[in-house]
Amino acid sequence: MNKSNATFLVNKYDLFQATFSDNKIPISKTNEVILEIENYAFTANNITYAVTGDTLGYWNFFPTKEPYGIVPVWGFANVISSKNENISVRDKYYGYFPMSKYLKVLPEKVNSFGFIDDSNHRKTLPFVYNHYLKVIKNVDESLEYYPLIKPLFLTSFLNYFSLKDENFFECDQIILTSASSKTALSLAFLLSKNKLEDKKKIIAITSEKNIKFLSSMEFYDTVLSYNDIEKNLIASKSIIIDFAGNSDYLKKLSDHLGDSLKHVCLIGLADWSSKTDFKSIPNSKFFFAPDHAERRYKTMGVKKTTLLADNLLKEFILKIKNHIKLKYLNNPKELHELYLKSLKGKIDPSKGYMVQLAN
């Protein structure tokens, strides 16, 4: 089987330079499986993968020739060729894919729930990215949103329990920057759901154009623009969950809160092109979800953690479906335009972009 494998390539040293490459997929060998990628989501999270591709190893999942890299995405794929006796043609999987049409994997630890890709170049990479979940078709009405929401939600799920383990650093209020991002919305949902128990005020910091959208979500107690910080943000005991990655805004927040700022959790890079010098931000620490996933699995157990996260995820998707509508892109030009808009931070938060390219 030699099929065309159109792949979206990004110049690792100049992210604004991107192109398509047309490669061939070799015939699968013993135990190997070929997956045809059905669709995948593209969000600000994928820009973070590109920006941190070298430092956090995201370029290593789907290596290609220099100077290019392949941005990982989350989506669905169907088995079209299998040399593994435990995996059948037409089986469907959710997982981590290249921005391509096909992916060859070497499944190990195959069971009714999925498998691990044991390809040589992925052996040392985090487990959470190498696991492919088998999909039982047409059993879950929220499934369509999984590529868009699930990876972001899991980051916030892990972050929420990490904060809870620390008793929220004894804060009174939790401030979320880039608050319209889907990862921020996921955390805001979890905080609002547990508000009676946790007793924390939830504050959104966002751009002026997103205030109306965020106010309609009902997850936040207060929604402020970045320009409103000094005028309207009360300097009580606070933690900041930063999804923007803009150290200038963080410095402004930090200076305003002063000694009331107890902790800064650095998660995202929505504003990746800004100056990112975090050394001057007191009490700040990066949050790397795979590390926290491994810890959570050890303390709570894999099965219990997965079940709890999945139930909360489904509840969250039902809450946002009327606010965030899926938009499918069907050709390479649209994908290229979406990628560039995402780099520039010009994505409408009320849309969830899914890519479904024809063969």
LUMFITOR-973996 format. One record per residue (C-alpha): residue number from 1; x, y, z; residue in three letters. Coordinates in nm, 3 decimals, padded with zeros to 5 digits. Each point is the difference from the previous one (the first is absolute). Example, Ala and Ser with C-alpha at 12.3 -4.5 7.8 and 13.67 -1.06 7.14 Angstrom:
REM residues 2
+-----+---------+---------+---------+-----+
|   n |      xx |      yy |      zz | res |
+-----+---------+---------+---------+-----+
|   1 |  01.230 | -00.450 |  00.780 | ALA |
|   2 |  00.137 |  00.344 | -00.066 | SER |
+-----+---------+---------+---------+-----+
//
This chain:
REM residues 359
+-----+---------+---------+---------+-----+
|   n |      xx |      yy |      zz | res |
+-----+---------+---------+---------+-----+
|   1 |  00.000 |  00.000 |  00.000 | MET |
|   2 |  00.164 |  00.324 | -00.114 | ASN |
|   3 | -00.239 |  00.287 |  00.064 | LYS |
|   4 |  00.061 |  00.372 | -00.022 | SER |
|   5 |  00.065 |  00.147 |  00.344 | ASN |
|   6 | -00.044 |  00.378 | -00.015 | ALA |
|   7 |  00.176 |  00.141 |  00.307 | THR |
|   8 | -00.004 |  00.355 |  00.139 | PHE |
|   9 |  00.356 |  00.104 |  00.081 | LEU |
|  10 |  00.111 |  00.295 |  00.213 | VAL |
|  11 |  00.343 |  00.161 | -00.009 | ASN |
|  12 |  00.123 | -00.052 |  00.357 | LYS |
|  13 |  00.212 |  00.315 | -00.014 | TYR |
|  14 | -00.265 |  00.228 | -00.155 | ASP |
|  15 | -00.348 | -00.118 |  00.093 | LEU |
|  16 | -00.165 |  00.227 | -00.255 | PHE |
|  17 |  00.159 | -00.204 | -00.279 | GLN |
|  18 | -00.210 | -00.311 | -00.069 | ALA |
|  19 | -00.065 | -00.225 | -00.296 | THR |
|  20 | -00.150 | -00.333 | -00.108 | PHE |
|  21 |  00.209 | -00.303 | -00.087 | SER |
|  22 | -00.129 | -00.301 | -00.193 | ASP |
|  23 |  00.159 | -00.321 |  00.126 | ASN |
|  24 | -00.066 | -00.370 | -00.042 | LYS |
|  25 | -00.104 | -00.244 |  00.269 | ILE |
|  26 |  00.194 | -00.329 | -00.010 | PRO |
|  27 | -00.170 | -00.337 |  00.024 | ILE |
|  28 | -00.055 | -00.101 |  00.362 | SER |
|  29 |  00.236 | -00.264 |  00.137 | LYS |
|  30 | -00.047 | -00.260 |  00.273 | THR |
|  31 | -00.220 |  00.132 |  00.285 | ASN |
|  32 | -00.026 |  00.345 | -00.161 | GLU |
|  33 | -00.324 |  00.183 | -00.068 | VAL |
|  34 | -00.085 |  00.280 | -00.243 | ILE |
|  35 | -00.250 |  00.258 |  00.124 | LEU |
|  36 | -00.187 |  00.234 | -00.232 | GLU |
|  37 | -00.063 |  00.326 |  00.184 | ILE |
|  38 | -00.368 |  00.093 | -00.019 | GLU |
|  39 |  00.011 |  00.342 |  00.165 | ASN |
|  40 |  00.182 |  00.198 |  00.266 | TYR |
|  41 | -00.038 |  00.320 |  00.199 | ALA |
|  42 |  00.223 |  00.304 | -00.026 | PHE |
|  43 |  00.017 |  00.240 |  00.296 | THR |
|  44 |  00.239 |  00.239 |  00.173 | ALA |
|  45 |  00.132 | -00.309 |  00.177 | ASN |
|  46 |  00.153 | -00.116 | -00.328 | ASN |
|  47 |  00.183 |  00.331 | -00.027 | ILE |
|  48 |  00.143 | -00.070 |  00.345 | THR |
|  49 |  00.122 | -00.338 | -00.131 | TYR |
|  50 |  00.181 |  00.180 | -00.282 | ALA |
|  51 |  00.147 |  00.276 |  00.218 | VAL |
|  52 |  00.131 | -00.253 |  00.254 | THR |
|  53 |  00.079 | -00.267 | -00.260 | GLY |
|  54 |  00.370 | -00.009 |  00.086 | ASP |
|  55 | -00.010 |  00.077 |  00.373 | THR |
|  56 | -00.279 | -00.248 |  00.084 | LEU |
|  57 |  00.065 | -00.249 | -00.278 | GLY |
|  58 | -00.317 |  00.031 | -00.206 | TYR |
|  59 |  00.192 | -00.013 | -00.329 | TRP |
|  60 |  00.118 | -00.350 |  00.096 | ASN |
|  61 | -00.337 | -00.172 | -00.035 | PHE |
|  62 | -00.014 |  00.018 | -00.379 | PHE |
|  63 |  00.354 |  00.078 | -00.121 | PRO |
|  64 |  00.065 |  00.133 | -00.348 | THR |
|  65 |  00.286 |  00.158 | -00.195 | LYS |
|  66 |  00.160 |  00.325 |  00.117 | GLU |
|  67 | -00.083 |  00.285 |  00.023 | PRO |
|  68 | -00.359 | -00.117 |  00.032 | TYR |
|  69 | -00.209 | -00.142 |  00.279 | GLY |
|  70 | -00.346 | -00.158 |  00.012 | ILE |
|  71 | -00.238 |  00.151 |  00.254 | VAL |
|  72 | -00.183 | -00.271 |  00.198 | PRO |
|  73 | -00.380 |  00.011 |  00.009 | VAL |
|  74 | -00.278 | -00.194 |  00.172 | TRP |
|  75 | -00.258 | -00.180 | -00.211 | GLY |
|  76 | -00.161 | -00.317 | -00.131 | PHE |
|  77 |  00.140 | -00.258 | -00.241 | ALA |
|  78 | -00.113 | -00.328 | -00.154 | ASN |
|  79 |  00.207 | -00.314 | -00.054 | VAL |
|  80 |  00.042 | -00.066 | -00.374 | ILE |
|  81 |  00.277 | -00.262 |  00.020 | SER |
|  82 |  00.097 | -00.225 |  00.290 | SER |
|  83 |  00.273 | -00.259 |  00.046 | LYS |
|  84 | -00.090 | -00.025 |  00.370 | ASN |
|  85 | -00.232 | -00.288 |  00.084 | GLU |
|  86 | -00.169 |  00.197 |  00.279 | ASN |
|  87 | -00.095 |  00.300 | -00.213 | ILE |
|  88 | -00.251 | -00.014 | -00.284 | SER |
|  89 | -00.047 |  00.207 | -00.312 | VAL |
|  90 | -00.269 |  00.267 |  00.056 | ARG |
|  91 |  00.071 |  00.024 |  00.374 | ASP |
|  92 | -00.013 |  00.365 |  00.105 | LYS |
|  93 |  00.238 |  00.172 |  00.243 | TYR |
|  94 |  00.033 |  00.335 |  00.174 | TYR |
|  95 |  00.348 |  00.131 |  00.067 | GLY |
|  96 |  00.307 |  00.204 | -00.091 | TYR |
|  97 |  00.069 |  00.038 | -00.371 | PHE |
|  98 |  00.215 |  00.193 | -00.245 | PRO |
|  99 | -00.161 |  00.260 | -00.226 | MET |
| 100 | -00.006 | -00.263 | -00.272 | SER |
| 101 | -00.242 | -00.241 | -00.162 | LYS |
| 102 |  00.165 | -00.323 |  00.117 | TYR |
| 103 |  00.202 | -00.126 |  00.295 | LEU |
| 104 |  00.184 | -00.330 |  00.044 | LYS |
| 105 |  00.010 | -00.133 |  00.357 | VAL |
| 106 |  00.139 | -00.305 |  00.179 | LEU |
| 107 | -00.270 | -00.096 |  00.253 | PRO |
| 108 |  00.095 | -00.156 |  00.333 | GLU |
| 109 | -00.207 | -00.081 |  00.310 | LYS |
| 110 | -00.310 | -00.033 | -00.219 | VAL |
| 111 | -00.327 | -00.047 |  00.187 | ASN |
| 112 | -00.368 |  00.085 | -00.040 | SER |
| 113 |  00.073 |  00.361 |  00.099 | PHE |
| 114 |  00.284 |  00.073 | -00.244 | GLY |
| 115 |  00.374 | -00.038 | -00.040 | PHE |
| 116 |  00.339 |  00.167 |  00.049 | ILE |
| 117 |  00.209 |  00.100 | -00.302 | ASP |
| 118 |  00.333 | -00.170 |  00.061 | ASP |
| 119 |  00.176 |  00.145 | -00.305 | SER |
| 120 |  00.368 |  00.040 |  00.079 | ASN |
| 121 |  00.008 |  00.382 | -00.012 | HIS |
| 122 | -00.292 |  00.023 |  00.248 | ARG |
| 123 |  00.123 | -00.240 |  00.269 | LYS |
| 124 |  00.138 |  00.275 |  00.225 | THR |
| 125 | -00.285 |  00.247 | -00.057 | LEU |
| 126 | -00.280 |  00.057 |  00.256 | PRO |
| 127 | -00.254 | -00.282 |  00.030 | PHE |
| 128 | -00.302 |  00.229 | -00.023 | VAL |
| 129 |  00.091 |  00.093 | -00.358 | TYR |
| 130 |  00.075 | -00.356 | -00.113 | ASN |
| 131 | -00.330 | -00.156 |  00.106 | HIS |
| 132 | -00.272 | -00.049 | -00.264 | TYR |
| 133 | -00.354 | -00.043 |  00.128 | LEU |
| 134 | -00.235 | -00.235 | -00.185 | LYS |
| 135 | -00.325 |  00.170 | -00.094 | VAL |
| 136 | -00.335 | -00.177 |  00.026 | ILE |
| 137 | -00.192 |  00.172 | -00.275 | LYS |
| 138 | -00.321 |  00.193 |  00.058 | ASN |
| 139 | -00.019 | -00.049 |  00.376 | VAL |
| 140 |  00.080 |  00.351 |  00.122 | ASP |
| 141 | -00.154 |  00.320 | -00.133 | GLU |
| 142 |  00.294 |  00.201 |  00.135 | SER |
| 143 |  00.255 | -00.205 | -00.199 | LEU |
| 144 |  00.014 |  00.249 | -00.287 | GLU |
| 145 |  00.148 |  00.258 |  00.237 | TYR |
| 146 |  00.269 | -00.230 |  00.141 | TYR |
| 147 |  00.291 |  00.106 | -00.226 | PRO |
| 148 | -00.079 |  00.365 |  00.069 | LEU |
| 149 | -00.061 | -00.017 |  00.374 | ILE |
| 150 |  00.135 | -00.319 |  00.158 | LYS |
| 151 |  00.378 |  00.071 |  00.000 | PRO |
| 152 | -00.058 |  00.356 |  00.125 | LEU |
| 153 | -00.251 | -00.115 |  00.259 | PHE |
| 154 |  00.238 | -00.265 |  00.134 | LEU |
| 155 |  00.269 |  00.264 |  00.050 | THR |
| 156 | -00.245 |  00.207 |  00.204 | SER |
| 157 | -00.128 | -00.307 |  00.184 | PHE |
| 158 |  00.355 | -00.079 |  00.111 | LEU |
| 159 |  00.064 |  00.364 |  00.083 | ASN |
| 160 | -00.315 |  00.025 |  00.210 | TYR |
| 161 |  00.094 | -00.298 |  00.216 | PHE |
| 162 |  00.358 |  00.122 |  00.027 | SER |
| 163 | -00.128 |  00.333 |  00.134 | LEU |
| 164 | -00.238 | -00.180 |  00.234 | LYS |
| 165 |  00.287 | -00.208 |  00.135 | ASP |
| 166 |  00.170 |  00.330 |  00.090 | GLU |
| 167 | -00.321 |  00.133 |  00.158 | ASN |
| 168 |  00.003 |  00.263 | -00.276 | PHE |
| 169 |  00.297 |  00.164 |  00.175 | PHE |
| 170 | -00.242 |  00.146 |  00.258 | GLU |
| 171 | -00.136 |  00.246 | -00.258 | CYS |
| 172 | -00.336 |  00.179 | -00.013 | ASP |
| 173 | -00.018 |  00.042 | -00.376 | GLN |
| 174 |  00.127 | -00.182 | -00.307 | ILE |
| 175 |  00.088 |  00.211 | -00.303 | ILE |
| 176 |  00.007 | -00.157 | -00.347 | LEU |
| 177 |  00.174 |  00.183 | -00.285 | THR |
| 178 | -00.089 | -00.063 | -00.364 | SER |
| 179 | -00.326 | -00.104 |  00.162 | ALA |
| 180 | -00.186 | -00.071 | -00.325 | SER |
| 181 |  00.243 | -00.278 | -00.094 | SER |
| 182 | -00.154 | -00.344 |  00.019 | LYS |
| 183 |  00.252 | -00.113 |  00.262 | THR |
| 184 | -00.091 |  00.298 |  00.218 | ALA |
| 185 | -00.372 | -00.065 | -00.049 | LEU |
| 186 |  00.054 | -00.361 |  00.107 | SER |
| 187 |  00.165 |  00.109 |  00.324 | LEU |
| 188 | -00.265 |  00.268 |  00.059 | ALA |
| 189 | -00.269 | -00.267 | -00.037 | PHE |
| 190 |  00.170 | -00.224 |  00.260 | LEU |
| 191 |  00.048 |  00.292 |  00.239 | LEU |
| 192 | -00.361 |  00.114 | -00.038 | SER |
| 193 | -00.131 | -00.356 |  00.042 | LYS |
| 194 |  00.186 | -00.028 |  00.332 | ASN |
| 195 | -00.052 |  00.358 |  00.113 | LYS |
| 196 | -00.214 | -00.085 |  00.303 | LEU |
| 197 |  00.274 | -00.229 |  00.130 | GLU |
| 198 |  00.308 |  00.199 | -00.104 | ASP |
| 199 | -00.142 |  00.348 |  00.069 | LYS |
| 200 |  00.220 |  00.180 | -00.254 | LYS |
| 201 | -00.094 |  00.298 | -00.214 | LYS |
| 202 |  00.066 | -00.070 | -00.370 | ILE |
| 203 |  00.125 |  00.295 | -00.205 | ILE |
| 204 |  00.050 |  00.013 | -00.376 | ALA |
| 205 |  00.255 |  00.225 | -00.167 | ILE |
| 206 | -00.055 |  00.026 | -00.374 | THR |
| 207 |  00.012 |  00.234 | -00.298 | SER |
| 208 | -00.278 |  00.256 | -00.037 | GLU |
| 209 | -00.156 | -00.180 | -00.297 | LYS |
| 210 | -00.053 | -00.322 |  00.199 | ASN |
| 211 | -00.174 |  00.147 |  00.305 | ILE |
| 212 | -00.354 | -00.057 | -00.132 | LYS |
| 213 |  00.079 | -00.360 | -00.097 | PHE |
| 214 |  00.149 | -00.080 |  00.342 | LEU |
| 215 | -00.281 |  00.166 |  00.190 | SER |
| 216 | -00.247 | -00.230 | -00.175 | SER |
| 217 |  00.180 | -00.314 |  00.125 | MET |
| 218 | -00.088 |  00.050 |  00.369 | GLU |
| 219 |  00.322 | -00.162 |  00.122 | PHE |
| 220 |  00.163 |  00.322 |  00.123 | TYR |
| 221 | -00.104 |  00.226 |  00.286 | ASP |
| 222 |  00.170 |  00.301 | -00.159 | THR |
| 223 |  00.119 |  00.065 | -00.356 | VAL |
| 224 |  00.260 |  00.274 | -00.052 | LEU |
| 225 |  00.198 |  00.123 | -00.297 | SER |
| 226 |  00.377 |  00.032 |  00.027 | TYR |
| 227 | -00.048 |  00.377 |  00.012 | ASN |
| 228 | -00.231 | -00.031 |  00.303 | ASP |
| 229 |  00.254 | -00.167 |  00.229 | ILE |
| 230 |  00.123 |  00.303 |  00.193 | GLU |
| 231 | -00.344 |  00.159 |  00.024 | LYS |
| 232 | -00.227 | -00.294 |  00.082 | ASN |
| 233 |  00.204 | -00.294 |  00.130 | LEU |
| 234 | -00.010 | -00.026 |  00.380 | ILE |
| 235 |  00.340 | -00.080 |  00.149 | ALA |
| 236 | -00.103 | -00.282 |  00.233 | SER |
| 237 |  00.188 | -00.328 |  00.045 | LYS |
| 238 |  00.031 | -00.137 | -00.353 | SER |
| 239 |  00.143 | -00.265 | -00.225 | ILE |
| 240 |  00.037 |  00.050 | -00.374 | ILE |
| 241 | -00.046 | -00.278 | -00.252 | ILE |
| 242 |  00.170 |  00.135 | -00.309 | ASP |
| 243 | -00.107 | -00.132 | -00.339 | PHE |
| 244 |  00.132 |  00.297 | -00.198 | ALA |
| 245 |  00.376 | -00.011 |  00.047 | GLY |
| 246 |  00.032 |  00.378 | -00.017 | ASN |
| 247 |  00.249 |  00.098 |  00.271 | SER |
| 248 | -00.079 |  00.372 | -00.038 | ASP |
| 249 | -00.364 | -00.058 |  00.099 | TYR |
| 250 |  00.111 | -00.235 |  00.277 | LEU |
| 251 |  00.238 |  00.264 |  00.134 | LYS |
| 252 | -00.285 |  00.251 | -00.004 | LYS |
| 253 | -00.221 | -00.242 |  00.193 | LEU |
| 254 |  00.281 | -00.088 |  00.240 | SER |
| 255 |  00.080 |  00.363 |  00.076 | ASP |
| 256 | -00.368 |  00.078 |  00.056 | HIS |
| 257 | -00.054 | -00.292 |  00.239 | LEU |
| 258 |  00.330 |  00.044 |  00.185 | GLY |
| 259 |  00.033 | -00.219 |  00.309 | ASP |
| 260 | -00.354 | -00.130 | -00.059 | SER |
| 261 |  00.129 | -00.214 | -00.288 | LEU |
| 262 |  00.065 | -00.347 |  00.143 | LYS |
| 263 |  00.073 | -00.207 | -00.311 | HIS |
| 264 |  00.020 |  00.024 | -00.380 | VAL |
| 265 | -00.062 | -00.315 | -00.203 | CYS |
| 266 |  00.138 |  00.026 | -00.354 | LEU |
| 267 | -00.192 | -00.227 | -00.239 | ILE |
| 268 | -00.055 |  00.146 | -00.346 | GLY |
| 269 |  00.157 |  00.216 | -00.267 | LEU |
| 270 | -00.304 |  00.148 | -00.174 | ALA |
| 271 |  00.193 |  00.327 | -00.038 | ASP |
| 272 |  00.317 | -00.187 | -00.099 | TRP |
| 273 |  00.158 |  00.284 | -00.201 | SER |
| 274 |  00.015 |  00.235 |  00.299 | SER |
| 275 |  00.305 |  00.045 |  00.218 | LYS |
| 276 |  00.015 | -00.308 |  00.223 | THR |
| 277 |  00.236 |  00.084 |  00.285 | ASP |
| 278 | -00.161 | -00.161 |  00.305 | PHE |
| 279 |  00.299 |  00.034 |  00.232 | LYS |
| 280 | -00.134 |  00.327 |  00.137 | SER |
| 281 | -00.338 | -00.155 |  00.088 | ILE |
| 282 | -00.002 | -00.105 |  00.368 | PRO |
| 283 | -00.122 | -00.344 |  00.109 | ASN |
| 284 | -00.037 | -00.121 | -00.360 | SER |
| 285 |  00.031 | -00.361 | -00.111 | LYS |
| 286 | -00.056 | -00.181 | -00.329 | PHE |
| 287 | -00.268 | -00.269 | -00.012 | PHE |
| 288 |  00.083 | -00.300 | -00.223 | PHE |
| 289 | -00.311 | -00.218 | -00.025 | ALA |
| 290 |  00.168 | -00.337 | -00.081 | PRO |
| 291 |  00.198 |  00.012 |  00.326 | ASP |
| 292 | -00.314 |  00.073 |  00.198 | HIS |
| 293 | -00.189 | -00.276 | -00.184 | ALA |
| 294 |  00.255 | -00.258 |  00.114 | GLU |
| 295 | -00.025 |  00.123 |  00.359 | ARG |
| 296 | -00.381 | -00.004 | -00.008 | ARG |
| 297 | -00.004 | -00.354 | -00.140 | TYR |
| 298 |  00.222 | -00.111 |  00.289 | LYS |
| 299 | -00.206 |  00.168 |  00.273 | THR |
| 300 | -00.354 | -00.049 | -00.136 | MET |
| 301 |  00.051 | -00.295 | -00.235 | GLY |
| 302 | -00.027 |  00.002 | -00.379 | VAL |
| 303 | -00.355 | -00.140 | -00.017 | LYS |
| 304 | -00.146 |  00.234 |  00.264 | LYS |
| 305 |  00.178 |  00.305 | -00.145 | THR |
| 306 | -00.115 | -00.079 | -00.354 | THR |
| 307 | -00.361 | -00.063 |  00.102 | LEU |
| 308 | -00.023 |  00.321 |  00.202 | LEU |
| 309 |  00.161 |  00.208 | -00.276 | ALA |
| 310 | -00.227 | -00.150 | -00.269 | ASP |
| 311 | -00.317 |  00.065 |  00.199 | ASN |
| 312 |  00.100 |  00.361 |  00.067 | LEU |
| 313 |  00.104 |  00.045 | -00.364 | LEU |
| 314 | -00.343 | -00.110 | -00.125 | LYS |
| 315 | -00.168 |  00.239 |  00.242 | GLU |
| 316 |  00.222 |  00.286 | -00.118 | PHE |
| 317 | -00.069 | -00.070 | -00.368 | ILE |
| 318 | -00.375 |  00.011 |  00.063 | LEU |
| 319 |  00.049 |  00.339 |  00.167 | LYS |
| 320 |  00.194 |  00.155 | -00.288 | ILE |
| 321 | -00.161 | -00.154 | -00.310 | LYS |
| 322 | -00.238 |  00.293 | -00.041 | ASN |
| 323 |  00.286 |  00.250 |  00.039 | HIS |
| 324 |  00.275 | -00.164 | -00.207 | ILE |
| 325 | -00.104 | -00.130 | -00.341 | LYS |
| 326 |  00.213 | -00.238 | -00.204 | LEU |
| 327 |  00.125 |  00.126 | -00.334 | LYS |
| 328 |  00.146 | -00.255 | -00.243 | TYR |
| 329 |  00.277 |  00.093 | -00.242 | LEU |
| 330 |  00.028 | -00.215 | -00.312 | ASN |
| 331 |  00.292 |  00.123 | -00.207 | ASN |
| 332 |  00.371 |  00.080 |  00.046 | PRO |
| 333 | -00.044 |  00.373 | -00.062 | LYS |
| 334 | -00.249 |  00.032 |  00.286 | GLU |
| 335 |  00.235 | -00.191 |  00.230 | LEU |
| 336 |  00.294 |  00.223 | -00.090 | HIS |
| 337 | -00.210 |  00.312 |  00.065 | GLU |
| 338 | -00.121 | -00.138 |  00.335 | LEU |
| 339 |  00.357 | -00.077 |  00.104 | TYR |
| 340 |  00.116 |  00.356 | -00.077 | LEU |
| 341 | -00.302 |  00.153 |  00.176 | LYS |
| 342 |  00.073 | -00.215 |  00.304 | SER |
| 343 |  00.362 |  00.116 |  00.004 | LEU |
| 344 | -00.124 |  00.359 |  00.004 | LYS |
| 345 | -00.253 | -00.071 |  00.276 | GLY |
| 346 | -00.297 |  00.092 | -00.217 | LYS |
| 347 | -00.227 | -00.298 |  00.063 | ILE |
| 348 | -00.368 |  00.044 |  00.087 | ASP |
| 349 | -00.050 | -00.174 |  00.338 | PRO |
| 350 | -00.359 | -00.089 | -00.094 | SER |
| 351 |  00.123 | -00.233 | -00.276 | LYS |
| 352 |  00.171 | -00.335 |  00.032 | GLY |
| 353 |  00.204 | -00.081 | -00.308 | TYR |
| 354 |  00.015 | -00.356 | -00.131 | MET |
| 355 |  00.210 | -00.102 | -00.301 | VAL |
| 356 | -00.132 | -00.270 | -00.231 | GLN |
| 357 |  00.209 | -00.007 | -00.316 | LEU |
| 358 | -00.097 | -00.215 | -00.296 | ALA |
| 359 |  00.243 | -00.267 | -00.116 | ASN |
+-----+---------+---------+---------+-----+
//
